[in-house]
Amino acid sequence: MAEKSKYRPQPKFRQVTVMFLISVFQVILFAGVVLRDSEMNMTYIYLFTGYICFEWIYMVFNVLITGSDYFELEAIAFFLSGLGLAVCASFNETFFMKQLLALGLGLVTYITVILLIKNVNFADFLRYPAAVLSVLILIVNLVMAKATNGALNWIDIGPVSIQPSEPVKIAFILVGSVTLDRLLSSKSLTLYIAYSLACVGLLFLMRDFGTALIFFFTFILIAYMRSGDIRTIALICTGALMGAILIIYFKPYVANRFSAYRHVWQNADTIGYQQTRTLIYSSSGGLMGLGIGEGKLRNIFAASTDLVFGLICEELGIIIGVSVLLAFACIAVFAVRAAKGAASSFYAIAAVASAGMLLFQLALNVFGITDLLPLTGVTLPFISRGGSSMICSWGLLAFIRAAGAPFKLPSPDLAVSKQNRRKGGERA
């Protein structure tokens, strides 16, 4: 009897516990947004309530309908996205509505990517169309975009601004993971290197140096996972460094973009204005923060986008700021654990590369505004205001989820395997 009970399904409460804790935090957070005005915004109340209810509905659907035991990854994304919604709502209703719409599109992208890559052969089929389309998107971006803060990375379509380099990140992970998973000839590797150089080169021409660095880092990570050769990676990095030095020598304006690095206090009222204010105001929030909507950093340009981590530390406290960093660390841990048990090296490479891309972007954002790295103007995934960034963040999360626990019902072979184990236990 003891052996028989060993295979009996056990109730799982961890999803409910995690969701309950997140909901309590969000109720307190959203209440702070609603109550900061003398007249309550009923639109906020309805939509915040609907967002929390949707999280619970999604959890129940995820656990009961799909049979999946995993919800922690989505819970982290909901926690981070909820922070982004609250920050946008504290500015104005327009920011909030756009961010909420982007979150909905992000969830659609998340599920769509999972369904598209659940079959490795179909993912292989998508490789060439995704590569060609992504390069064309960047070329169109380079031709049509107007300079925004010195970079050609935004296209205006009516009242909507789109950053095309964000969806290209998803294609970049797909193309790289499939190519190096099915590396059968030097031709495949050569084509992938050419594709990577095209993406990085076009981003450089667009003067979107932060995103170019993210793509280059991801390329190195994918190449290392497939080859494991430190010397080859070191050679690539050395070549890239020499190329960067030549570019800075012949294109001095590139160096001017980073002239404030490590000199922000000497230029506190000019090129170092954003970083110095971020350092001052974020530290003034202390452990618990000044309260959402009460910070001074929100009056600085790009407070809801590039400087949003400093805004969170000022208004919500260092504790919440550290929690954000730990949340991304948990995503990385989940990706590594998922990669170890992935059904294919495609899923393993895609999961680790996606987590690496998110972490590197996090590092550029947080270390950039604190002057530990040059300020490159990249967003904080899931949190910064911006629809393209939100959609891309959820799309990258799909690769991690697919590696750990695919969003689908258990396959017949898996069901038969479980049934055989139960029978074996009963005979024992």
VOTORDO-442343 format. One record per atom (N, C-alpha, C, O): x, y, z. Coordinates in pm, whole numbers, plus 50000, padded with zeros to 5 digits. Example, Ala and Ser with C-alpha at 12.3 -4.5 7.8 and 13.67 -1.06 7.14 Angstrom:
// residues 2
513194943150780
512304955050780
513204967050780
514244966850846
512854977550708
513674989450714
512905000350787
513415011450804
// end
This chain:
// residues 428
500834988050000
500005000050000
500865012550000
500535022549937
501985011750072
502875023350078
503455026549941
503575038149902
503815015749867
504375017849734
503325023349639
503625031549552
502075018649657
501005023249569
500755038249586
500535045249488
500785043049708
500535057149734
501665065949682
501505078049665
502815059649659
503965067349610
503665073849476
504195084549446
502825067449396
502525072449262
501195079849257
500765084049149
500535081449370
499275088649373
499545103549359
500415108749429
498815110649272
499045125049256
498835132349388
497865129849459
499745141149419
499665148849541
499145162849511
499465168649407
498315168449603
497835182149580
498985192049580
499925190749658
498905201949493
499965211949482
499375225549516
498425230049453
499965232149616
499455245049661
500415256449627
500115268049655
501545253349568
502525263949548
502045274549451
502375286249468
501255270749348
500755280649256
499825290449326
499915302549305
498935285149412
497985293449484
498725302749580
498395314549591
499715297349650
500475305349746
501205316749677
501155328149723
501885313649567
502625323949493
501665334549441
501935346549453
500545330249385
499595339749329
498965348249438
498695360049417
498715342449554
498125349949665
499065361049712
498635372349734
500345357749727
501325367849771
501465379049670
501545390749706
501485375449541
501575385749438
500345394549437
500445406749421
499165388449456
497915396149455
497855405849573
497395417149557
498315401549690
498335410549807
499215422649778
498835434049806
500405420049723
501305431149689
500655440349587
500745452549601
500015434749485
499425442949380
498245451049431
498045462449388
497465445349521
496345453049578
496875465349651
496335476249636
497925463449730
498535474849802
499115484849704
498945496949720
499795479849601
500415488449502
499375496349423
499485508549409
498355489349373
497325495949293
496495505549377
496075516049328
496275502049504
495535511049594
496295524149611
495685534749619
497625523349618
498425535449629
498255544549509
498285556749522
498085538449390
497875546449269
496495553049272
496365564849240
495485545349308
494115550349305
493885561049412
493205571049385
494435559149531
494155568049644
495005580749645
494785589549729
495975581849555
496835593749556
496085606149508
496535617349535
494975604649437
494165615849394
492955617249485
492455607349538
492495629349503
491335631849590
490085625149534
489235620549611
489955624449400
488835617749337
489315604549278
490225604249195
488695593649322
489115580549276
488815578749128
487735582249080
489775573349056
489615570348915
488985556448903
489665546248921
487705556048872
486985543248866
487525534348754
487465522148764
488035540548648
488615532548539
489785524448592
489925512648559
490625530648673
491755523548733
491265512048820
491805501048813
490255514748901
489755504348992
489265492348914
489595480948948
488475494648810
487925483548731
489045475748661
489065463448662
489975483048600
491025476348522
492045469448612
492515458648578
492405475448724
493315468848817
492685456148873
493345445748884
491395456948907
490685445048956
490635434248849
490855422448876
490335438548726
490295428948616
491645422448592
491705410548559
492735430148607
494075424548587
494375413748689
494885403148654
494055416348816
494305406448921
493445394048898
493915382748914
492175396148861
491295384648834
491815376448716
491775364148718
492315383348614
492845376248498
494025367448537
494155356248488
494895372448625
496025364348671
495555351348734
496125340748708
494515352148817
493985340148881
493345330748779
493525318548787
492605336348684
491995328048580
493065321048498
492935309248465
494115328348466
495205322448389
495855311148467
496175300648411
496055313148598
496665302748680
495805290148682
496325279148665
494505291848702
493595280248706
493595273148571
493655260948566
493535280848463
493575274948329
494885267448309
494895256348256
495995273548350
497315267648332
497445254448406
498025244948354
496905253848528
497065241948612
496055231048576
496425219348562
494785234848559
493735224848541
493585220448395
493405208548368
493655229848303
493385226448163
494605220348095
494485210148026
495765226348113
496965221348045
497655210248122
498495203248066
497315208548249
497965198148329
499385201448368
500125192648409
499775214048357
501145218048389
501295220748537
500395226248601
502445216948592
502755219548732
503535232548750
503865236148863
503815239448641
504665251248648
503825263848631
503035264948537
504015273248720
503395286248707
504325297348754
504045309248735
505445293448816
506335303348875
506855313348772
506985325148802
507155308648651
507715317448548
506705328348511
507055340148505
505455324448485
504425334248453
504145343248572
503875355148555
504215337748693
503975345848812
504995357048824
504655368348859
506255354048794
507305364448796
506995375148692
507135387048719
506595370748572
506285380348466
505085389048503
505085400948474
504065383148567
502905390848612
503305400948720
502815412148722
504195396848809
504685405848913
505405417948852
505125429348889
506305415348758
507055426148695
506145434948608
506255447148609
505245428548533
504345436148447
503385444748530
503045455848490
502955439448645
502095447248734
502785459748785
502165470248797
504085458548814
504855470348853
504855480748741
504685492648765
505065475948618
505065485048505
503725492048486
503675503948455
502625484648505
501295490548494
501085501448599
500565512148569
501505498548723
501335508348830
502145520948804
501665532048827
503365519248756
504205530948725
503555539348616
503495551648627
503085532948510
502445540348401
501175547348449
500905558848412
500395540548532
499165546548583
499445558648671
498655568048675
500575558448741
500915569848828
501275582348749
501295593248804
501565580848619
501845592348533
500555597848475
500185609348499
499865589648398
498575593948343
497845581848286
498415570948272
496575583948255
495745572848210
496135568048071
495975556248039
496635577047987
497045573147852
498195563147856
498155552947788
499205566147936
500325556747952
499815543047999
500245532647950
498895543448096
498395530948154
497655522648051
497885510548041
496765528847973
495965521447876
496855515347768
496635503947726
497845522747723
498765517447621
499575505747677
499795495847607
500015506947802
500795496147862
499945483747884
500415472547864
498685485747924
497785474447943
497505467347811
497475455147806
497305475047705
497095469147573
498345461347529
498235450447474
499525467047554
500765460247518
500925447247596
501415437347542
500515447247723
500575435147804
499685424247745
500085412647739
498475428147702
497595418447639
498195412647512
498135400547488
498795421247429
499455416547307
500675407947341
501005398547269
501335411247452
502485403147496
502075389047533
502775379547500
500945387647600
500455374347635
500055366347511
500295354347503
499455373247414
499125366547287
500405361947217
500465350847165
501425370547217
502715366947158
503335355147231
503885346147168
503255355247362
503805344647447
503225331047409
503955321447387
501905330347403
501245317647372
501505313747226
501705301947196
501505323547136
501735320646994
503125314946971
503275305146898
504135320947033
505505315947016
505635301647069
506275293247007
505015299047184
505075285447240
504455275347144
505015264647121
503305278847088
502635269646995
503445267846866
503445257046808
504115278346822
504885277446697
506135268846711
506545262146616
506745268946831
508015261846847
507865248446918
508855241846949
506625244346945
506465231447014
506895219746926
507175208846975
506945222246794
507455212346699
508775217646644
508795227946576
509855210746672
511175215446631
511285216146479
511945225046426
510655206746409
510715206946263
510045219446206
510525225346109
508935223546268
508265235646221
509105248046255
509155257546178
509755247746371
510655258746407
511795259746306
512225270746270
512275248346259
513325248146157
512815254446027
513535261745960
511565251345994
510955257045873
510855272245883
511005279245782
510615277446004
510455291846024
511785299446022
511795311746016
512885292146027
514185298646042
514485308545931
514785320145958
514385304245806
514745313045694
513765324545677
514205335945657
512435322145683
511525333745675
511755343845787
511695355945764
512025338945909
512255347946022
513525356146001
513555368046032
514575349745949
515835356845926
515685367745820
516125379045840
515055364245708
514885373945599
513985385345644
514285397045619
512875381945710
511925392245753
512535401745855
512305413845849
513315396345948
513915404846052
514925414545993
514995426146035
515725409945896
516685418945831
515945429745752
516345441445754
514885425945682
514095435745607
513475446145701
513425458045668
513015441645816
512415450945915
513445461245959
513125473145968
514665456745985
515705466046029
516095475745916
516375487445942
516095470945793
516405479745679
515325490345664
515635502145645
514055486245673
512945495745665
513035505845779
512815517745759
513375500845898
513555509646014
514625520145986
514445531946016
515755515645929
516855524845900
516455535545799
516895546945808
515615531745702
515225541145597
514125550545644
514165562445613
513145545345718
511945553145750
512005560445883
511305570445901
512815555845976
512775561446111
513325575646114
514215579346038
512755583446206
513265596846233
514125596346358
513865588446449
515145604646362
516075604646474
515345608446603
514685618846611
515475599746705
514905602246837
516015600746939
516525589746960
516375611747003
517485611847099
518775606447036
519565599647102
518965609646909
520205605946841
520195592246777
521175588446714
519095584646791
519035571146735
517875569846639
516855576646653
518035561046539
516985558646439
516295545446470
516335536146390
515655544646585
515105531846628
513595531946649
513045522446705
512905542546605
511455543246622
510795546846489
511315555146413
509665540546461
508835543746345
507455547846395
506845540646474
506975559146350
505655563946388
504635559646284
504765562646165
503595552446331
502485548346246
501225554246306
500615548346396
500845565746257
499715572946316
500055577146458
501105583146481
499185573946554
499445577746693
500355567846767
500665569746884
500755557246697
501525546546761
502975547146716
503275548746598
503885545646813
505325544746784
505785530446806
505485524346909
506505525046709
506955511146714
508475510846708
509105518146632
509065502046790
510505499946786
510765486246722
510725476146792
511015485746592
511115472946519
512195463546570
512085451446552
513235468946634
514315460146682
513845450646791
514485440446815
512735453846859
512255445246967
511745431746916
512205421446965
510805431246819
510395418046768
511525410546699
511495398246693
512525417746647
513655411046583
514435402846686
515085392946650
514385406646813
515055398846918
514505384646922
515265375046938
513195383346909
512565370046911
513045361846792
513395350146806
513075368246674
513545361246555
515015357346568
515425346746522
515805365946630
517225363346646
517465350746732
518325342546700
516695349446839
516795337446924
516375325146846
517045314846852
515265326046773
514755314646697
515765310146593
516085298246584
516265319446514
517195316046405
518485310046461
518965299846412
519025316346564
520275311346622
520135297746686
521005289246669
519055295646759
518865282846829
518635271346732
519205260546750
517805273546631
517545263046533
518795260046451
519115248446426
519495270546409
520685268646325
521745260546397
522315251246340
522035264146521
523095257246593
522645243946652
523465235546688
521315242046663
520805228846702
521005218846589
521305207146614
520825223346465
520915214546349
522125218046263
522045218446140
523225220546329
524445224546259
525065212246191
525745204246255
524805211046061
525295199445986
526415203045890
527065194145834
526635215945869
527665219845775
528195233545813
527575240945888
529375236745758
529955249845783
529125260745716
529155272345756
528365256845611
527515266545542
526465272345636
526205284345635
525855263745719
524835268445814
525425278345912
524825288645940
526615275245964
527265284146058
527625297445992
527465308046051
528115296745868
528485308945796
527275317845773
527365330045790
526145311845736
524935319645714
524455326245843
524005337645842
524565318945954
524125324746082
525035336246123
524565346446173
526355334646102
527285345546135
526975357846049
526985369146098
526695355345919
526355366545830
525065373345875
524965385545872
524085365345917
522815370845967
523055379246093
522495390146106
523875374246184
524165381446308
524885394646278
524555405046336
525875394046188
526585406246152
525655416446087
525795428446109
524705411646006
523765420645941
522895427746045
522675439846037
522405420146144
521555426046249
522335436246331
521865447446352
523525432346377
524335441346459
524765453546378
524745464746429
525155451446252
525585462546168
524465472546142
524695484646148
523245467546113
522125476546090
521755484246216
521425496046210
521815477546331
521545484446457
522585495246484
522275505846539
523825492346445
524875502346465
524625514446375
524805525846417
524215511946249
523915523046160
522735531246211
522635543246184
521835524646284
520705531646343
521115539046471
520305546146531
522375537346510
522915543246633
522215538146757
522205544846860
521625526346748
521015519946863
522055510646926
521965498446915
523055516646991
524215509147037
523875499247149
524465488547159
522915503047233
522515494147341
521945481147289
522335470347334
521015482047194
520425469947136
521465462147056
521435449847056
522385469046990
523455462146918
524315453947014
524695442646982
524605459447130
525365452047232
524585439747279
525175429147300
523275441247296
522445429947340
522485418747237
522615407047273
522375422247110
522415412147004
523785405247000
523875393146986
524845413147013
526185407247008
526415397947126
526965387047109
525985402047245
526135393447363
525365380347344
525855369547378
524145381447289
523335369347268
523985360147166
523965347947182
524565365847062
525285357846962
526435350147028
526625338347002
527205356947114
528315350347184
527795339047272
528375328247277
526695341647342
526135331547432
525675319247356
525945307947396
524965321447244
524485310147163
525665302347106
525665290047107
526675309447055
527845302846998
528585294647102
529045283547074
528705300047222
529405292747328
528635280247370
529225269747393
527305281347379
526505269647419
526655258347318
526615246647355
526825261747191
526925251347089
528335245647080
528515233647058
529365254447097
530735249747077
531455246947208
532225237347217
531215255047309
531915253547436
533395256947427
534175253447515
533775263847320
535175267047295
535465281347339
535075290847271
536145282947452
536465296147505
537395303647411
537255315847394
538345296747348
539305303447260
538625309647140
538965320747099
537655302547082
536925308046968
536135320447009
536115330446938
535475319547124
534695330947173
535605342847201
535265354247170
536755340147261
537715350847290
538195357447161
538385369647156
538405349347056
538835354746926
537755363746867
538065374346813
536505359446877
535395367646826
535305380846901
535155391446840
535405380247033
535325392447115
536495401847085
536315414047081
537685396147064
538845404447031
538645411446898
538925423346885
538145404146800
537865410246671
536815421246681
536955431746617
535775418846761
534735428946780
535295441346849
534945452646815
536185439146947
536795450447018
537655458746924
537605471046928
538415452146840
539255459546744
538385467346646
538705478646609
537285461246604
536365468246514
535745480446582
535595490846519
535405479046710
534825490246784
535825501646797
535465513346785
537095498246821
538135508546832
538295516146701
538425528346701
538285508946590
538405515346459
537205524346431
537355535246376
536025519646469
534825527546445
534865540546525
534535551246473
535275539646651
535365551546735
536415561246680
536245573346689
537505555746623
538575564146568
538085571846446
538355583746430
537345564746357
536905571246233
535545578146247
535185586546165
534785574546351
533475580646375
533445586346517
532895579946607
534015598046539
534125603646675
532775605646743
532715605646866
531685607446666
530395609846729
529945597846814
529155599446907
530465585846780
530115574046859
530675575447000
529985572547098
531925579947010
532535581747142
531805592547221
531745591847344
531265602447152
530565613247222
529325608047295
528905613647396
528725597047242
527545591447308
527885586047446
527005585047532
529145582547469
529545576647597
530505585647675
531175581047767
530555598247638
531515607347701
531215609947847
532105613947922
529965607847890
529605610348030
530005598848123
529985600348245
530355587548065
530635575748147
531775578248245
532855582548206
531505575548373
532425577248485
532775592048509
533705595048584
532045601248446
532295615548468
530975623048492
530875634948465
529975615848542
528665622148555
528655633248660
527965643248643
529415631548767
529385641748873
530125654348830
529795665348876
531105652948742
531765664848690
530885672348589
531115684048560
529865665448538
528955671348440
527505669748488
526625666048411
527295672548615
526015669648679
524855677548619
523705673148626
525135689048560
524055697248505
523985696748353
523195703948293
524795688248292
524785687148146
524595672548105
523495667148118
525655666148056
525515652548004
525335642148113
524925630848084
525625645548237
525445636048347
524205638648430
524055633448540
523305646948375
522125651348451
521245639548493
520865638648610
520925630648400
520005619548430
520585610048534
519895606348630
521855606148516
522435596548611
522595602348750
522305595448848
523035614848762
523225620648895
521885622048968
521805619249087
520845626248897
519525627348961
518985613548999
518345611949103
519255603748914
518805590248946
519485585149073
518835579349160
520785587349085
521525582949203
521035590149329
520885583949434
520795603049319
520355610749435
518945606849479
518705603849596
518025606749384
516625604549418
516345589949457
515555587449547
516975580449388
516715566349420
517185562949561
516535555149631
518305568649603
518795565949739
517955572949845
517905568449960
517265583849807
516445591049905
515175583349941
514515586650040
514835573149863
513625565449892
513765556150011
512755551950068
515005552750048
515205543750161
514685529750134
514535525850018
514415522450238
513975508550224
512535507550175
512205498850095
511665516550224
510225515250197
509725524850089
508605523250041
510515534750050
510105543949945
509255555549995
508765555550107
509105565349908
508345577349942
506855575749912
506045584049954
506495565449841
505115563549799
504985565949650
505605575149595
504195557749584
504105558849439
503475572149399
502445576249453
504125578849306
503685591849261
504285603449338
504025615049305
505085600649440
505625611149527
507085614349498
507655623149564
507695607649406
509115609649381
509405621649294
508535626649222
510635626249300
511085637449218
511675632849085
511735640548989
512105620249080
512715615348957
511725615048842
512125615648726
510445614148872
509435613548767
509395626348684
508805626548576
509995636948734
510055649548660
511245650148564
511385659848489
512085639948567
513255639348480
512875632048351
512065622748354
513455636248239
513155630048110
513455614948114
514475610848168
512565606948055
512685592348044
512535585348178
513055574348195
511835591548275
511665585248406
510875572248398
511135563048476
509925571348306
509095559248297
509665548948201
509095538148185
510785552048137
511385542748041
512795538848085
512985528648151
513775546948047
515175543348077
515505543848226
516325536048273
514875552948301
515225555148442
514245548548538
514235551748657
513415539448488
512315534348569
512795526648693
512105526648795
513955520248687
514455512948805
514755522748917
514455520049033
515355534148885
515605544248986
514315549649043
514235552349163
513295551148959
511985555949005
511365546049103
510775550049203
511485533149074
510945522949163
511655523449298
511005522549402
512975524749297
513725525449423
513325537749504
513235537149627
513075548849437
512715561149509
511305560349566
511095563749683
510335555749486
508945556449529
508475543949602
507595544749688
509035532249569
508605519849633
509645514049727
509345505049804
510865519049723
511875514949818
512915505449760
512695498749659
514045505049828
515135496249787
514725481549793
515195473449713
513835478149886
513395464149899
512725459449770
513005448449722
511835467649715
511165464049589
512175463949474
512115455549385
513125473549477
514155473649374
514965460849373
515225455149267
515365456249492
516095443649502
515225431949460
515705422449399
513925432549492
512995421849452
512925420649301
512805409549248
512995431949232
512995431649085
514225424249034
514135415948943
515385427349092
516615420549050
516545405649080
516975397448998
516005402049196
515875387849231
514905380649138
515085368949106
513875387849093
512915381749000
513595377848869
513345367048816
514455386448819
515185383148697
516195371948722
516435363648634
516775371648841
517685360648875
516925347348877
517455337148834
515695347548925
514875335348927
514555330748785
514525318748758
514315340248694
514085336548554
515315329448498
515185319548425
516505334548531
517735328348483
517895314248539
518275305048467
517615312548668
517725299348731
516735289648666
517085278248636
515515294348643
514505285848578
514985281548440
514815270048401
515595290948366
516065287848230
517165277248233
517155268048151
518105278448326
519195268848334
518665255048372
519075244948314
517765254648469
517175241748510
516355235648396
516395223548374
515615244048324
514825239048212
515715233648102
515395223548039
516845240448077
517755236247971
518335222347999
518555214547907
518575219348126
519165206348161
518245194748127
518705183848093
516935197048136
515995186248107
515215188247979
514195181747958
515695197147893
514975200147768
514975188147674
515925180347672
513905186747597
513765175547505
514685176647384
514955166747317
515175188647356
516045190847240
517045201647274
516785210347357
518205201147208
519185211747230
518675225147179
519135235647223
517705224847085
517085237347040
516435244647157
516635256647175
515645237247237
514985243447352
516005248147456
515835258747516
517045240247477
518065243947575
518775256847534
518945265947615
519195257547407
519895269447359
518965281547363
519365292347407
517715279747318
516775290947314
516455296247454
516365308347474
516295287147551
515955291347687
517075299347750
516845310147805
518295294347742
519435301147804
519735314247731
520055324347794
519625314147597
519875326447521
518845337147554
519195348947567
517575333247568
516525342947602
516755348747741
516645360847760
517065340047838
517345344947973
518565353947974
518595364148042
519595350047897
520795358347889
520515371847828
521055381947873
519665372147725
519305384947664
518565393947762
518855405947770
517615388247837
516875396047936
517795401148046
517695412748088
518705392548094
519615396548201
520595407248155
520885416748228
521115405648033
522075415547983
521385429047962
521975439547989
520145428847914
519415441347899
519145447648035
519225459748051
518815439248133
518645444248271
519915450848320
519865461648379
521075444548295
522345449948341
522655463248274
523105472648340
522405464148143
522655476748073
521775487848128
522215499348140
520535484548161
519615494648213
520005499148354
520185511048378
520145489648446
520405492948587
521805498648605
521975508748673
522805492248545
524175497148562
524405510048482
525285517948516
523615512048375
523765524348297
523285536548373
523955546848371
522135535548439
521605547148511
522375549748641
522275560648698
523125539848688
523935541848808
525405544248775
526245544548864
525725545848645
527065549448596
528105538548616
529305541248613
527655526248637
528595515048641
528925510348501
529975504348477
528015512948408
528225510548265
527775523048189
527035531148244
528215524748065
527725536247988
526205535847972
525625525047959
525575547247974
524125548147957
523785546147809
524125554447725
523115535147779
522805531647640
521345533747604
520975532747487
520505536647702
519105539647673
518235527647645
517225529147575
518575515847695
517715504247676
516675503747788
516875509447895
515575496947761
514485496347857
514695485147959
515525476247939
513935485648068
513925475048168
512805465448130
511635469448133
513115452948095
512085443548047
510895442448142
511065442148264
509705441748085
508415440148154
507965452748228
506765454248252
508865461648264
508505472748353
508485486148282
507545493848300
509495489148201
509565502148134
508345504348045
507825495047984
507915516748040
506815520247950
507255518247806
508315522947765
506425511347731
506745508747591
506125495747545
506425485147599
505265496547444
504575484647398
505485474447333
505365462447357
506415479147248
507305469947180
508145462047278
508355450047261
508635468747382
509455462047483
508655451647561
509155440747587
507425455047598
506585445647672
506285433247590
506395422047641
505915435147464
505595423747377
506815414847359
506705402647364
507975420947337
509205413247318
509575405447444
510005393947435
509405411547560
509755404847686
508955392147706
509495381747745
507655392847678
506825380747689
507185370547581
507135358547605
507535375447463
507935366247357
509195358547392
509295346647364
510165365347453
511395358547496
511105348547607
511715337947614
510175352147694
509815343047805
509245329847752
509375319447816
508635330347635
508035318347577
509085307547550
508805295747569
510295311547508
511355301747482
511755294547612
512035282547611
511765301847722
512125295847850
511035286347895
511315275347943
509795290547880
508655282247922
508575269447839
508295258747892
508825270647709
508755259047622
509795248547657
509565236547641
510945252947704
511995243547742
511675236447872
511975224647888
511045243547967
510805237648098
509545229448106
509545218448161
508475234848051
507185227948057
506335232947942
505635242947957
506385226347827
505665231147710
504185233447738
503565225847813
503635243747680
502245247547701
501335238747618
500755243047518
501205226247660
500355216947587
500045205247678
500695203247781
499035197747640
498685186047718
499765175447705
500465175047605
499905166647808
500935156247800
500755147747676
499635144347637
501875144347614
501815136247492
501405122047526
501575117847640
500845114347427
500445100547452
501585091947503
501385083647592
502805093847449
503935085947495
504215088447642
504525079147717
504085101147684
504325104547823
503265098347912
503555093448021
502005098447864
500925092547942
501125077547959
500915072148068
501545070747850
501805056347858
502935053547955
502865044048033
503985061747950
505115059948041
504685061048186
505115053148270
503835071048216
503365072648353
502505060848396
502585056148509
501655055848300
500805044548331
501635032148361
501305024448452
502715030048284
503585018448308
504265019348444
504425009248512
504655031448484
505305033048614
504315029848727
504675023848828
503025034248707
502035031248811
501825016148823
501735010748934
501735009448705
501544994948709
502714987948776
502544978548853
503924992848745
505104987148808
505064988848959
505464979949034
504585000449003
504485002949147
503474993849212
503694989049323
502334991249143
501304982749200
501794968349211
501524961449309
502534963749107
503044950049114
504044948649228
504114938349294
504854959549250
505804958949360
505124958249494
505794957649597
// end
